[in-house]
């Protein structure tokens, strides 16, 4: 190897070599991102707790965090029983929406006719306040979980379609040209370049879709269900049992966090293989 | 393939695009030929059609008329025996350096194990030994382009098609890359078509420099650069080298003034010496 090359290599390694940013510094910055929000949340909960007590707000209007927590412990069996259908239907709706959304995005990305015919209609469709259609789903699919599942898919698949299409559009055209110059098939280009490059977009769509799917199921439960957290919220608040209603909401938050966390965890796994680390 | 015969040839190759404002002649009646193992530069100002001609040879653009022949066969589409290098390194950001180099092997469904040693050897030769497991974002621009060169060579193509591969790099890195490429080709002999708008780069690397220019674009000059190989970088300071550069620059300027007289506002040529 000539000296020129070796020299150039050492010059370049200097500028791009491993960063030795302090371990303590990263620890401090990461703890700031965790500790600060936690501190704020605790402060708000404390103010809530003592504000309610000091101002003498009746429990039916706003129960204190501690009484909600006590009810959650005391009625955990009921809460868990009602969480089950809500969580399962949300997860199911989300899964169906992901499959449908990604498939539709692939179709729209590859077929010009499909794109030109469908895409404007999809955008128009998005303008409909979809929640208004919830009662229709009961008429179409009955009062069983089918209607809630269908409604969850209906309101959550759109973000996946849009972000997946954006993901495919973001692919470096030169990368595709490189593949073509190597006589790659469309399938090879899709699996080795387009899909991995679109993954971050797909996941950001899926994270939105996950929360939307939960909203869809809860709305369905508000309308017809005989079980589920949405049903419990309506049932409890109708009897002015605010504490139980709030306990159901808190349980729903926990369930939502769990589902969202699963998607985020899947994203983290995908990032390890296909992520572009910011350096 | 007969030794000494034309390995690559273009006969009246043209490319016409239809745009809203009418027909655009990107390449018009390009004629040239290259022998096996020759390093040919296509030199000219931006917009002279040199990149389009290269993409036609790569099979990525179809010729509107005329004929392109590569290794005795007409070019009808991309071929397995060409390696293409673009201005950007176009590496897959989620793959390691080694996996990026082996990308053509995967696409062409060749046995990875048979090419592993070659990939490592190529990386070693361009000064990237030990960088196999790095990801592209950990490398500098010059290093990334070296990876792209290794990738283009890994499946041992007969022809290397390079589209302004070093134009995005700074001047110092660019000089280094010219030496790297030149040394690499001493070891792995290839027929190379190299598109550039740098006169010095063209003279240093090439056996022949073809100047494209004028409007509509045509071949203005076919200049032989007879320096023996391997070429030390110091030849850039020799009288002959400077002379070749001067001839080329004058040709480009004439081609341009010619088009200036026929078309009032031609864009200013970006030609660096």
Interface residues (C-beta under 8 A of the other chain):
Chain A: X1 X2 X4 X5 X6 X8 X9 X12 X15 X16 X172 X174 X175 X177 X178 X179 X180 X181 X182 X183 X184 X188 X192 X193 X196 X273 X274 X275 X276 X277 X278 X279
Chain B: X58 X59 X60 X77 X78 X79 X80 X82 X84 X86 X88 X90 X92 X93 X94 X103 X104 X106 X107 X108 X124 X125 X126 X127 X128 X135 X137 X138 X139 X140 X142 X143 X161 X173 X176 X179 X180 X183 X233
